[in-house]
Every structure is written in structure tokens, then in C-alpha cells.
Amino acid sequence: MARAAPVTAPVRPADAGGERNEAVLSRLQLLVTRKLDGLLEGDYAGLLPGPGSEAGESREYRPGDDVRRMDWPVTARTTTPHVRRTVADRELETWLAVDLSASLDFGTGRWLKRDVVVAATAALTHLTVRGGNRIGAVIGTGVPPPAPPTRRWRSAPPPEPTGPGTLTRVPARSGRREAQALLRAVAHTPLRPGRGDLGALIDLLNRPPRRRGLAVVISDFLAPPAQWGRPMRKLRVRHDVLAIEVVDPRELELPDVGVLPVVDPETGELHEVQTADPRLRRRYAEAAAAQRGAIATELRAAGAGHLVLRTDRDWLLDMVRFVAAQRHARTRGTTR
């Protein structure tokens, strides 16, 4: 399905109004702190902390427990299946892969998709920066347009941007000041036209190999799953992986508003769509559902956690529910 966005969608350059952006980031950080403080208790504050490698106490087996953690000596003594709990390390290293391609500069709900990406980054930094935990990021944008040639034949089309896009790495560091610097780097990254390579962005988390930790990919995942599926599976071999998918309601269905001009934010192609046609709206909704289903299937095959944030809903409430569900699953000894 083409990445189309209504021309009337609000567009806000990332580098406009630096003082205003700082004020928005301050309010956002305050909102995240108020909502998420006290949500996660204990040594860890990560969304998906790993099970750890240090041996802990044993408990009775429950359906859904990993059989690889069976405590056979205790099971033999008690004749009741037991599993060995493990204690996670005190320091967690978290890496974010933040997709800021041109398709994120779109939104018909309460926010732009880019705003939700920045907000999710702020929440993740708040949840993982405590206790000396380190957090870093790789940021990807579109490919800058090539310089116009001095001479071109009339029949030759203009060259399209190619390549992996602009990739920026922010080293993993501990401390709130460093986390704030990371958040500013994400918020102030300008969106560039052209298609980025989500697979190349994710692969930056695989090279060089890092200590086991948490890897979070924030994107709308509109790139073909064949492009990013294998890097995601490779990432899951060593890390706990969380995929945050940012969705706008107009990407799921078209409203009945007559002739609607739409533009592909990555290529600039403009089309006019007759939304009064019910068959067109139905085919669009079916194609969108199939696309989202393929994304969910690929993420499930990669073994990644999947959190969907929408521009027309309370993204922070969705994150709170997801974190609570993950904690509930861990305390019951089940896997998700």
C-alpha cells in the first residue's frame, strides 16, 4: 500500500523554534514522570528486562514457564516440577532504533506520528535511565535529495534518492543529563525527504556486538517486512526486543470526504482519490488490514514484543497498560 498522506496534514519542521521545542520537551518529561513514577517498582525500571543469568530461588512450575529453567535436583527431591528463578543484572543497557523517515511527518489525530515517536522516546529514557542503566540510540532519516544535474535529457526522469538514508549514532551513557541529550538529539533531528532503510537502521544495533540488554525499535514499519525482518530476528538472538509501531487512523481507513488530494511524503507524488466510492474505501481498509497483519506476523516471528501507539489515542495510557501487562506476565512466570 502506498504511503499516502493528505496534503492538509499539519507539518512542523523539527528545527523550527528551538526554545519552543525545549519547552515542549520539558512539559513532556514532566508528564511522563508524573504518570510513570511508581508504576515499576524494584531494581529494574525497563519495559522488558531480561531474565538475567544469576541463579535465584526455586518455585513450582507453572504452565508457560521456560522448561530450560527446570530445577531437576529440587524436582527429584520433592517429586513436584520446579523451575529455577534467575536474578537480572543490576545494570541494563538499552538501545533505541528511532525511525524518523518522511512518512513520520504526518498525522490526522491529536499529534503527528513524529510527536508520538519523540514522546515514546521520552518515556523509554525515563523508564530505563535509573539505577545506573545506560541508554543509547541510532536515528535514521530519509535520503537527502541529490543535487540537480547541470544537464538532463528531456526524456530522462529526475533521479530518485537512493541509499540507506542518514544514520546517526548516540553512544550509550548513564545519567539523566545524558538521557536528556539523547532526547534532544531525537527531537531536533530534521526530517529529510526520500525513503530510509529501516533494515539498515536496525542492523546498526547488531554491529558491533553489544552486551545483552534491551533493544527498542520505534517506527511506523511501513517499509516492506522483507527489508527489516531478518535484522530484527538477528537482533532478538542476543537481546530482548520491543517494537513500537506508530499508526495514524487515516492509514487504516479513508473517510468519505469526496475528492481527497494525497501526497506520498517520501517521494512527493501527488494523487487525487475519490473517497465517496465505498468500494475504494473497502479495498483500502482491506489492504491496510493486510499490511498491519503482515507487520504483526513478522514481529511475532522475530520474537519481539509489539506495542501499537496511535496518534488519535492517549499514547501514555497505552504504554502504561503495556508495561503493566508485561509485569503481570513476569510475576505469573509466563512468557509473552
Backbone hydrogen bonds, N-H to C=O, Kabsch-Sander energy under -0.5 kcal/mol:
donor,donor_aa,acceptor,acceptor_aa,energy
4,A,2,A,-1.4
5,A,263,V,-2.2
7,V,261,P,-1.5
9,A,6,P,-1.8
16,A,13,P,-1.0
21,N,17,G,-2.5
22,E,18,G,-2.1
23,A,19,E,-2.1
24,V,20,R,-2.5
25,L,21,N,-2.6
26,S,22,E,-2.2
27,R,23,A,-2.3
28,L,24,V,-2.5
29,Q,25,L,-2.5
30,L,26,S,-2.1
31,L,27,R,-2.4
32,V,28,L,-2.5
33,T,29,Q,-2.4
34,R,30,L,-2.4
35,K,31,L,-2.1
36,L,32,V,-2.6
37,D,33,T,-1.9
39,L,36,L,-2.1
40,L,36,L,-0.6
41,E,39,L,-0.5
53,S,87,V,-0.7
54,E,87,V,-1.4
56,G,85,R,-3.1
59,R,83,V,-2.2
61,Y,81,P,-2.8
65,D,62,R,-2.3
67,V,65,D,-0.6
69,R,66,D,-1.9
70,M,67,V,-1.5
71,D,82,H,-2.6
72,W,70,M,-1.1
75,T,71,D,-2.3
76,A,72,W,-2.6
77,R,73,P,-1.9
78,T,74,V,-2.4
79,T,75,T,-1.8
83,V,59,R,-2.8
84,R,69,R,-3.2
85,R,57,E,-2.7
85,R,83,V,-0.6
87,V,54,E,-3.5
88,A,86,T,-0.5
92,L,90,R,-0.5
94,T,92,L,-0.6
94,T,134,R,-2.8
95,W,214,L,-2.4
96,L,136,G,-2.1
97,A,216,V,-3.2
98,V,96,L,-0.6
98,V,138,V,-2.7
99,D,97,A,-0.6
99,D,218,I,-2.8
100,L,98,V,-0.7
100,L,140,G,-3.4
102,A,194,G,-0.7
104,L,101,S,-2.1
105,D,102,A,-1.6
106,F,104,L,-1.6
109,G,111,W,-0.7
110,R,311,T,-2.0
111,W,311,T,-1.0
113,K,106,F,-2.8
114,R,104,L,-1.6
116,V,112,L,-1.6
117,V,113,K,-2.0
118,V,114,R,-2.4
119,A,115,D,-2.5
120,A,116,V,-2.8
121,T,117,V,-2.2
122,A,118,V,-2.2
123,A,119,A,-2.3
124,L,120,A,-2.3
125,T,121,T,-2.4
126,H,122,A,-1.9
127,L,123,A,-2.1
128,T,124,L,-1.7
129,V,125,T,-1.3
132,G,129,V,-0.6
133,N,130,R,-1.8
134,R,92,L,-1.6
135,I,173,R,-2.1
136,G,94,T,-2.3
137,A,170,V,-2.1
138,V,96,L,-2.8
139,I,168,T,-3.3
140,G,98,V,-2.5
141,T,166,T,-2.1
142,G,192,R,-0.6
156,A,153,W,-1.1
166,T,141,T,-0.5
166,T,142,G,-0.9
167,L,165,G,-0.6
168,T,139,I,-2.9
170,V,137,A,-3.7
173,R,135,I,-1.7
175,G,129,V,-0.5
175,G,133,N,-0.6
179,A,175,G,-1.8
180,Q,176,R,-2.5
181,A,177,R,-1.9
182,L,178,E,-2.2
183,L,179,A,-2.3
184,R,180,Q,-2.3
185,A,181,A,-2.1
186,V,182,L,-1.9
187,A,183,L,-2.6
188,H,184,R,-2.4
189,T,186,V,-1.0
194,G,266,E,-1.0
197,D,164,P,-1.7
198,L,196,G,-0.7
201,L,197,D,-1.8
202,I,198,L,-2.5
203,D,199,G,-2.2
204,L,200,A,-0.9
204,L,201,L,-0.8
205,L,202,I,-1.8
206,N,203,D,-1.0
207,R,203,D,-1.0
214,L,93,E,-2.0
215,A,240,D,-3.1
216,V,95,W,-2.8
217,V,242,L,-2.6
218,I,97,A,-2.8
218,I,216,V,-0.5
219,S,217,V,-0.6
219,S,244,I,-2.2
227,Q,224,P,-2.2
228,W,224,P,-0.8
229,G,225,P,-2.6
232,M,228,W,-1.7
233,R,229,G,-2.2
234,K,230,R,-2.5
235,L,231,P,-2.0
236,R,232,M,-1.7
237,V,233,R,-0.8
237,V,234,K,-0.6
238,R,234,K,-0.5
238,R,235,L,-0.8
239,H,235,L,-1.9
240,D,213,G,-2.4
242,L,215,A,-2.5
243,A,305,G,-3.3
244,I,217,V,-3.1
244,I,242,L,-0.5
245,E,243,A,-0.7
245,E,307,L,-2.8
246,V,219,S,-1.9
246,V,244,I,-0.5
247,V,245,E,-0.5
247,V,309,L,-2.7
251,E,248,D,-1.9
252,L,249,P,-1.5
253,E,249,P,-1.5
257,V,255,P,-1.4
260,L,273,V,-3.5
262,V,271,H,-3.3
263,V,5,A,-3.0
264,D,269,E,-2.4
268,G,264,D,-3.2
271,H,262,V,-3.1
273,V,260,L,-2.4
275,T,258,G,-2.6
275,T,273,V,-1.2
277,D,274,Q,-1.2
281,R,277,D,-1.9
282,R,278,P,-2.3
283,R,279,R,-2.6
284,Y,280,L,-2.5
285,A,281,R,-2.4
286,E,282,R,-2.4
287,A,283,R,-2.6
288,A,284,Y,-2.6
289,A,285,A,-2.4
290,A,286,E,-2.3
291,Q,287,A,-2.3
292,R,288,A,-2.6
293,G,289,A,-2.3
294,A,290,A,-2.2
295,I,291,Q,-2.0
296,A,292,R,-2.5
297,T,293,G,-2.4
298,E,294,A,-2.2
299,L,295,I,-2.3
300,R,296,A,-2.4
301,A,297,T,-2.4
302,A,298,E,-1.5
303,G,300,R,-1.0
304,A,299,L,-2.2
305,G,241,V,-2.8
307,L,243,A,-2.8
307,L,305,G,-0.5
309,L,245,E,-2.9
309,L,307,L,-0.5
311,T,247,V,-1.9
313,R,310,R,-1.0
315,W,313,R,-1.1
318,D,314,D,-1.8
319,M,315,W,-2.0
320,V,316,L,-2.4
321,R,317,L,-2.4
322,F,318,D,-2.0
323,V,319,M,-2.8
324,A,320,V,-2.6
325,A,321,R,-2.3
326,Q,322,F,-2.4
327,R,323,V,-2.5
328,H,324,A,-2.5
329,A,325,A,-2.3
330,R,326,Q,-2.1
331,T,327,R,-2.5
332,R,328,H,-1.5
333,G,330,R,-1.1
334,T,329,A,-2.3
